[in-house]
Amino acid sequence: MNKILIILAGFLVVGALVGTGFFMHKRNMAEQKQVQQNAEAVVAQVRKAGKLEMQKQAALRDEFEMFLKQFTDQLQVDMQKYKATRNVLNALEDTDNLVRPDYIDGNADLAESTVLSLEESAAEIMMRFEKADNRSQDLIPQFKDVQEQENIRTSWAKVRDENMKLMRAFFTMDQEILNAQLELIEFYRTNKDVMDIDENGDIVFMQDSIGQRAQVLKDSIEELRKMQKLAMDASKPLPDDNH
């Protein structure tokens, strides 16, 4: 009887151990599966985050290209407006606007206000460089790759410096031309009573000395315009030998 009990007890112990082992195995399997699922979830999150970051960086590149395009396009629009206003001043020198003394008075007043407007426009155009530079400083650090940041910074600096050099060359010389034109138009106003327009449409003065002075002023304006063109040509970037 005791042997039978011992044997039964042995079976029970073995059964319990086997049951426990089976339970532990299942639990280990479940834990391993959970660990694997957690790892896969982490990998999926990393991949998703990486994909989102790649998309963000691609969007930043597009934004930078748009930034450059908008900057150069706006400069062109600004210069077109500036030159349109510039043509108003140039027209004041035409003989059609000098046929009557009251026209000449009106020309001088309009010339002064036009030059003031042009000076303000030039200042606003040059201010665009500072604003764009500040925008670039906000944009560039958003690129994760340090080398790409440097490439973007170099690209912007090239566009900025080339255009700034051109604008400075143009406006520096144009200010001298504006001053000379104002001097000529004011000279016409001062001497309006001794000037006339002949049958050929040329301006004539009753005194040769006054006519000579007027010619000197006109010649100086033409010379300044030539110098402006030379300055602009010298400021243009050289062709890229690689293209």
Buried (B, 14 or more C-beta within 10 A) or exposed (E): EEEEEEEEEEEEEEEEEEEEEEEEEEEEEEEEEEEEEEEEEEEEEEEEEEEEEEEEBEEBEEEBEEBBEEBBEEBEEBBEEBEEBBEBBEEBBEEEBBBEEEBBEBBBEBBEEBBEBBBEBBEEBEEBBEEBEEBBEEBBEBBEEEEBBEEBBEBBEEBBEBBBBBBBBBBEBBBBBBEBBBEBBBBBBEBBEEBEBEEEEEBBBEEEEBBEBBEEBBEBBEEBBEEBEEBBEEBEEEEEEEE
